[in-house]
Amino acid sequence: MPEKTPRKPLENGQILLVDKPKGISSYDAIRRLKKRFPGAKIGHAGTLDPNASGLLLVGVGSGTKKLTEFLKLPKEYAAEVLFGLRTNTGDVTGRAVATGDAEHLTIDMVRNAVSELVGKHAYMLPAYSAVKQGGVPLYKKARRGEIVVPPVREMEVLHAKVEEFSKPDHGTIDCTMTLCGNYALAKVTFYVASGTYIRTLAEELGKKLKVPATLKELRRIKIGEFKIENAETVI
């Protein structure tokens, strides 16, 4: 089945629901849309990492004025958390900095740890994030090799549920270190307040279970009442 392309902007607000594919930045998605709407002002509410896919709210023309209304909306994510590996970026695109054996983990252990994340907690932001210090995004400092001390921010998990739990074959995980432990993989749905980093939650799960952990896959499926089912693909 051919992929859908974005519709023309809605006349009652000029807001597009876009399904950003994995492998491109949010800005790349906007740049592609600019070809469809030449000369129009285009912006988005809420950035998705290149390694993440899913719902992006895009304003076209006067619709950009509505984007600030959407920034503080709660968001829902379908995440895959990999236990047995921690990276410098908080996801599998980064360099491995720790490994551990996750063979002893069970779905009940993971469920208990996930339940402890629900509520408001103060966590350190990822070093590879777009948050600025001294006017410079943290990820740019980190990539330059500078020592980065990320700020601590209150994050809130409104609801979380473990959907699946498995022990993948060692060969199915791309590990960048010579010695790799036995892995475990949990698919978790997180419903969070704005400003909550799922990479941080993945690492916090590992800390609670005393096993290195990182984010393997991430897909944003809902922003407020906007759902991914109603989005159209940018290609």
Secondary structure, DSSP 8 states (H G I E B T S, - for coil): ----------TTT-EEEEEE-TTS-HHHHHHHHHHHSTT--EEEES---TT-EEEEEEEEGGGGGGHHHHTTS-EEEEEEEEESEEESSSBTTS-EEEE---TT--HHHHHHHHHHH-EEEEEE--SSSS-EETTEEHHHHHHTT------EEEEEEEEEEEEEEE---GGGS---SSS----EEEEEEEEE-TT--HHHHHHHHHHHHTS-EEEEEEEEEEETTEEGGG-EE--
